[in-house]
Amino acid sequence: MRKWYVPVTLLGIGGLGALFLTERGQRFLNWLGQEVPSTPQELLGWNESAQEQLERIQATLDRMAESMQLAMR
């Protein structure tokens, strides 16, 4: 595995160079700079939705556990 450290490192550095020095890479960085500020609000909305789903799942599991306990008595 150690023999791959240098080639992988050079490949990574070359990729960063292509990102910063090519026109396409610079366009991507500009797009990223414009889109990132709006991303936290979208993530918060998704987070709230996911939290609601998890709460519903937990409530369903709790009801199932109660039903199983009553059935075992």
Buried (B, 14 or more C-beta within 10 A) or exposed (E): EEEEEEEEEEEEEEEEEEEEEEEEBEEEEEEEEEEEEEEEEEEEEEEEEEEEEEEEEEEEEEEEEEEEEEEEE
